[in-house]
């Protein structure tokens, strides 16, 4: 599982805070220390990285083209815009703005370094993100924002203990939504759902922006689903949409819950809205699998085709989409293609996500004995993820480890009985064939 932290106030807090200072003053003369310490709640006017905010930044830079912090802010706004719209063509624009910021101020440019780290992370270049984040930490060891981008990179690279230390350091410097949500996710990865819930509730209590409140409710709902509490999850999704109407992650989660309830027509109608607003691979795949599960195979293929097209567009704009492509190919496309991209992703980073992708690709290629060790790595932290357990159990059975596979599939269904409209029923069929 991957968590996308709230764009404005969490991922890019410092550089968007700089924008708020610039737009409010029009001078660009605040000190580097003041800019780096900009309050996370400052950029209300930039919430959502609107066209007006981008235009205001561009106007400011037309007047003061040598403002390195302003260019970092513009880069951050482009990254935020790309994430909010699923439009990767903003990333080359962000890259150009980052490079201009760093050309103008090569040394001690913390906003530029943080913006660079955020851009690398958005493009799934997590080694590059870590390098930029560590430069920011070295330049400003009292900057919480520098540590926050370091946390994200370390976690995606599978360096979880280091990520936890960096998150705790950021929390010491500036406790709040940004740190509580990251510490919650790290607890979730360890399978400590009570701690994850407590920390995400702290994030919710601390939130002032609608986006942050909506984010926290969605992830509290995800924690409910991981313990089989579908009704509790639905309440959180409704609360998320009350906090921010039209919040796409909440709409997608609601659609998934409706599908789990068997309310297929309602789920389909909501998924249509979701993928129109934000055609992310995870939403397209979830929608396609719901359609497949009720026999609407041609409609499902339309969604899967968009996944491939989106991945191609992402690559054209410097985004590594191998993880998403690996899952698509393993489940709905070419096992050979799945194995190729999953192995490339594993070579770049050894995290539980890449271990799961490679293990499942090996299973799809009929190489279950090789798959099992990777899938065991994917579950090694204790993460409560029913789909990953399904992957492991299926591969164990394929490798001849039927007793272990049976236990693993039972764990998956006990954890979340409706984890997938396609694969939860497949798990039940597999158990039935084993006499369970």
C-alpha atoms as one frame of an Amber mdcrd trajectory, in Angstrom:
protein
   0.000   0.000   0.000   1.169   3.484  -0.767  -0.100   6.620   0.890  -0.213
   9.908  -0.990   0.124  12.551   1.685  -1.926  15.774   1.338  -0.340  17.769
  -1.426  -0.449  21.348  -0.223   0.132  21.282   3.490   2.180  18.097   3.835
   4.234  17.104   0.796   5.245  20.604  -0.251   4.680  22.633   2.884   7.824
  24.702   2.896   7.906  25.715  -0.732   4.208  26.461  -0.939   4.592  28.419
   2.267   7.222  30.462   0.483   4.662  31.202  -2.210   2.235  32.486   0.380
   4.899  34.852   1.684   5.767  36.049  -1.808   2.193  36.551  -2.901   1.312
  38.354   0.298   4.284  40.727   0.243   5.167  41.004  -3.419   8.799  41.678
  -2.474  10.509  38.314  -2.312  12.921  39.799   0.255  12.198  37.612   3.269
  15.256  35.859   4.620  16.048  32.267   3.696  15.490  31.272   7.314  12.048
  32.917   7.371  11.098  31.264   4.104  12.237  27.825   5.273  10.239  28.232
   8.468   7.004  29.305   6.724   4.006  27.977   8.624   2.358  24.900   7.122
  -1.065  26.500   7.277  -0.021  29.665   5.479  -0.821  28.853   1.858  -4.616
  28.779   2.069  -4.717  30.871  -1.082  -2.694  28.192  -2.855  -4.824  25.283
  -1.699  -5.326  23.019  -4.679  -2.582  24.788  -6.633  -5.234  26.634  -8.623
  -4.674  28.281 -11.961  -4.898  31.643 -10.188  -2.109  30.691  -7.788   0.097
  29.513 -10.635  -0.600  32.718 -12.533   0.266  34.791  -9.473   3.579  32.989
  -9.059   4.375  33.398 -12.730   3.566  37.112 -12.506   5.802  37.476  -9.451
   8.681  35.770 -11.262   8.208  37.955 -14.323   8.819  40.914 -12.014  11.588
  39.264  -9.978  13.155  36.572 -12.176  16.165  36.161  -9.885  14.132  35.015
  -6.879  15.364  31.466  -6.303  12.726  30.748  -3.650  10.007  31.932  -6.012
  11.143  29.443  -8.653  11.141  26.688  -6.032   7.587  27.662  -5.136   6.536
  27.524  -8.773   8.076  24.062  -9.094   6.187  22.929  -6.018   2.932  24.317
  -7.349   3.442  22.426 -10.619   4.097  19.188  -8.721   0.991  19.736  -6.630
  -1.023  20.487  -9.756   0.204  17.301 -11.419  -0.789  15.222  -8.411  -4.206
  16.841  -8.118  -5.038  16.460 -11.809  -3.110  13.255 -12.684  -1.585  15.278
 -15.506   2.131  14.370 -15.781   2.885  17.095 -18.333   3.286  19.465 -15.376
   6.433  17.612 -14.288   8.754  18.926 -17.031   7.571  22.435 -16.120   8.363
  21.717 -12.479  11.777  20.400 -13.484  12.594  23.575 -15.386  11.542  25.708
 -12.408  13.632  23.634  -9.973  16.692  23.896 -12.195  16.258  27.664 -12.459
  15.976  27.954  -8.670  19.149  25.944  -8.161  21.020  27.870 -10.874  20.175
  31.140  -9.156  21.250  29.858  -5.731  23.367  26.736  -5.774  24.338  26.755
  -2.085  21.984  26.707   0.869  18.864  26.786  -1.304  16.661  24.708   0.997
  13.373  25.508  -0.794  14.988  24.466  -4.075  16.316  21.247  -2.557  12.939
  20.392  -1.024  11.179  21.129  -4.318  13.723  18.941  -6.113  13.116  16.093
  -3.662   9.357  16.423  -4.071   9.647  16.349  -7.854  11.891  13.276  -7.806
   9.435  11.539  -5.472   6.456  12.451  -7.643   8.275  10.887 -10.595   9.020
   7.808  -8.457  12.761   8.466  -8.563  13.176   7.827  -4.866  16.969   7.621
  -4.893  17.053  11.068  -6.460  14.497  12.262  -3.920  16.648  10.999  -1.068
  19.777  12.674  -2.427  17.995  16.042  -2.643  16.344  15.583   0.752  19.643
  14.781   2.438  21.190  17.909   0.935  18.308  19.891   2.417  18.789  18.250
   5.826  22.516  19.013   5.745  21.858  22.638   4.792  19.039  23.142   7.316
  19.189  20.560  10.121  16.418  22.412  11.968  13.996  22.315   9.015  11.117
  19.896   9.568  10.253  20.076   5.873  13.678  18.779   4.881  13.158  15.771
   7.141   9.630  15.197   5.826  10.767  14.735   2.232  13.562  12.504   3.533
  10.987  10.349   5.344   9.014   9.815   2.152  12.076   8.817   0.135  13.433
   6.449   2.789  10.075   4.740   3.203   9.668   4.191  -0.548  13.196   2.770
  -0.701  12.356   0.245   2.017  14.612   1.844   4.638  11.890   1.836   7.255
  13.933   2.213  10.445  15.696   5.261   9.005  12.352   6.659   7.854  10.989
   6.319  11.380  13.972   8.158  12.859  13.604  10.972  10.332   9.862  11.208
  11.045  10.509  11.399  14.781  13.082  14.150  14.191  10.562  16.111  12.108
   7.985  15.592  14.850  10.416  16.953  17.432  10.924  20.043  15.284   7.313
  20.696  14.272   4.624  18.253  15.386   1.455  18.403  13.350  -0.490  16.906
  10.460   2.666  16.329   8.414   4.438  14.293  11.069   1.442  12.542  12.619
   0.289  11.205   9.237   3.723   9.853   8.354   4.197   8.232  11.749   0.720
   6.736  11.350   1.656   5.197   8.019   4.878   3.750   9.405   2.879   2.178
  12.255   0.432   0.814   9.684   3.299  -0.782   7.769   4.354  -2.536  10.987
   0.808  -3.834  11.404   0.223  -1.722  14.513  -3.265  -0.561  13.612  -4.122
   0.910  17.061  -1.023   3.144  16.922  -1.734   4.050  13.306  -5.295   5.015
  14.223  -4.189   7.062  17.235  -1.665   9.004  15.175  -4.037   9.604  12.267
  -6.668  10.822  14.732  -4.059  13.266  16.030  -3.529  14.421  12.440  -7.267
  14.923  12.047  -7.513  16.851  15.302  -4.616  19.088  14.252  -5.907  19.697
  10.720  -7.180  23.126   9.749  -7.328  22.780   5.957 -10.246  20.908   4.399
  -7.821  18.841   2.297  -6.007  17.620   5.405  -9.249  16.719   7.172 -10.503
  14.833   4.133  -7.182  12.999   3.850  -7.224  11.924   7.499 -10.787  10.624
   7.311  -9.995   8.561   4.199  -7.031   6.926   5.866  -8.930   6.270   9.075
 -11.424   4.514   6.814  -8.631   2.484   5.242  -7.555   1.386   8.714 -11.140
   0.337   9.433 -11.186  -1.784   6.278  -7.963  -3.473   7.301  -9.740  -4.765
  10.381 -12.870  -5.789   8.473 -15.000  -2.862   9.680 -16.651  -1.853   6.415
 -19.376   0.178   8.139 -16.784   2.173  10.066 -14.862   2.781   6.853 -17.983
   4.067   5.127 -18.596   6.536   7.947 -15.073   7.893   7.553 -15.453   8.243
   3.785 -18.690  10.174   4.274 -16.948  12.425   6.800 -14.144  13.002   4.305
 -16.591  14.165   1.662 -18.337  16.353   4.185 -14.996  18.011   4.943 -14.192
  18.455   1.257 -16.974  17.685  -1.238 -15.643  16.026  -4.372 -12.466  14.739
  -2.685 -11.510  12.032  -5.172  -9.742   9.556  -2.832 -12.894   9.484  -0.685
 -15.085   8.987  -3.743 -12.891   6.095  -4.890 -12.992   4.524  -1.438 -16.779
   4.883  -1.349 -17.049   3.235  -4.758 -14.941   0.326  -3.534 -17.134  -0.018
  -0.444 -20.308   0.043  -2.548 -18.871  -2.746  -4.685 -18.074  -4.739  -1.551
 -21.715  -4.291  -0.495 -22.892  -5.680  -3.829 -24.289  -2.299  -4.906 -22.647
  -2.608  -8.290 -24.631  -0.032 -10.257 -23.996   2.639  -7.624 -20.325   1.692
  -7.477 -19.993   1.867 -11.262 -21.635   5.292 -11.402 -19.276   6.610  -8.740
 -16.189   5.031 -10.319 -17.097   6.762 -13.589 -16.889  10.090 -11.797 -13.630
   9.109 -10.111 -11.731   8.045 -13.225 -13.029  11.058 -15.147 -11.689  13.412
 -12.489  -8.481  11.542 -11.690  -7.521   8.584 -13.922  -4.955   7.060 -11.568
  -3.903   3.477 -12.262  -5.122   2.274  -8.859  -8.615   3.666  -9.507  -8.768
   2.377 -13.075  -7.671  -1.095 -11.983 -10.153  -1.200  -9.112 -12.946  -0.108
 -11.437 -11.925  -2.608 -14.108 -11.815  -5.448 -11.612 -15.295  -4.598 -10.352
 -16.562  -4.672 -13.942 -14.770  -7.969 -14.587 -16.279  -9.484 -11.451 -19.824
  -8.935 -12.756 -19.114 -10.088 -16.304 -18.739  -6.677 -17.943 -15.471  -7.698
 -19.532 -15.461  -5.315 -22.494 -16.020  -2.334 -20.213 -13.246  -3.610 -17.961
 -10.859  -3.782 -20.901 -11.511  -0.102 -21.587 -10.262   0.755 -18.093  -7.210
  -1.484 -18.446  -6.367   0.149 -21.783  -6.371   3.546 -20.080  -3.916   2.180
 -17.492  -1.472   1.318 -20.271  -1.968   4.631 -22.044  -1.528   6.556 -18.787
   1.697   4.682 -18.046   3.045   5.584 -21.477   2.165   9.252 -20.948   3.771
   9.167 -17.513   6.995   7.709 -18.895   7.065  10.358 -21.611   7.109  12.966
 -18.845   9.815  11.336 -16.757   7.622   9.338 -14.374   8.542   5.753 -13.474
   5.256   3.819 -13.578   6.767   0.323 -13.340   5.049  -0.686 -10.095   1.566
   0.043 -11.441   2.379  -1.540 -14.803   3.715  -4.684 -13.117   0.443  -5.224
 -11.260  -1.625  -4.533 -14.361   0.401  -6.910 -16.530   0.456  -9.681 -13.913
  -3.304  -9.600 -13.404  -4.643  -8.583 -16.801  -1.880  -8.519 -19.394   1.422
 -10.207 -20.166   3.233 -12.163 -17.416   6.511 -11.683 -19.286   6.004  -7.910
 -19.356   5.029  -7.954 -15.682   8.211  -9.788 -14.778  10.402  -7.429 -16.790
   9.100  -4.235 -15.185   8.784  -5.735 -11.688  12.392  -6.894 -11.756  13.495
  -3.445 -12.905  11.581  -1.897 -10.011  13.132  -4.364  -7.538  16.585  -3.465
  -8.838  15.861   0.182  -8.017  14.439  -0.326  -4.527  13.913  -3.144  -2.051
  10.659  -2.258  -0.325   7.567  -4.283   0.483   5.758  -2.837  -2.546   8.431
  -3.914  -5.011   8.777  -7.308  -3.293   5.049  -7.898  -3.722   5.135  -6.780
  -7.361   8.056  -9.056  -8.233   6.664 -12.015  -6.315   3.277 -11.703  -7.983
   4.865 -11.299 -11.425   6.860 -14.493 -10.835   3.626 -16.263  -9.881   1.945
 -14.990 -13.058   4.887 -16.388 -15.026   4.380 -19.804 -13.399   7.461 -19.548
 -11.174   5.857 -19.948  -7.766   8.889 -21.409  -5.988  10.815 -18.249  -6.851
   7.816 -16.064  -6.012   7.330 -17.204  -2.418  10.534 -15.686  -0.923   9.735
 -12.261  -2.380   6.153 -12.411  -1.150   7.371 -13.403   2.299   9.522 -10.259
   2.228   6.418  -8.274   1.274   4.720  -9.471   4.470   7.785  -9.359   6.724
   6.909  -6.095   8.477   3.562  -7.459   9.594   1.547  -5.134   7.356  -2.129
  -6.061   7.397  -2.790  -6.153   3.657  -5.235  -8.835   2.552  -4.306  -8.578
  -1.117  -0.623  -9.191  -0.436  -1.569 -12.152   1.756  -3.686 -13.451  -1.116
  -0.663 -13.174  -3.398   1.491 -15.079  -0.907  -1.087 -17.788  -0.240  -1.721
 -18.349  -3.936   2.002 -18.659  -4.664   2.496 -20.999  -1.704  -0.188 -23.314
  -3.039   1.367 -23.148  -6.508   4.751 -24.022  -5.000   3.287 -27.106  -3.330
   3.119 -25.537   0.143  -0.574 -26.245   0.458  -0.896 -26.140   4.232   0.929
 -22.818   4.446  -1.041 -21.442   1.513  -4.317 -22.470   3.103  -3.425 -20.682
   6.343  -2.348 -17.562   4.482  -5.541 -17.353   2.424  -7.593 -17.827   5.574
  -5.700 -14.945   7.166  -6.399 -12.744   4.137 -10.134 -13.374   4.263 -10.307
 -13.052   8.033  -8.558  -9.706   7.783 -10.728  -8.233   5.026 -13.410 -10.525
   3.563 -14.147  -8.164   0.648 -10.611  -7.046  -0.203 -11.176  -7.477  -3.969
 -14.243  -8.211  -6.103 -12.118 -10.596  -8.184  -9.617 -12.088  -5.787 -11.580
 -12.490  -2.556 -13.891 -14.943  -4.386 -10.806 -16.564  -5.939  -9.361 -17.065
  -2.450 -12.586 -18.750  -1.341 -12.558 -21.029  -4.376  -8.950 -21.991  -3.680
  -9.771 -22.822  -0.068 -12.786 -24.848  -1.155 -10.609 -26.855  -3.529  -8.302
 -27.603  -0.597 -11.226 -28.834   1.474 -11.256 -25.823   3.793
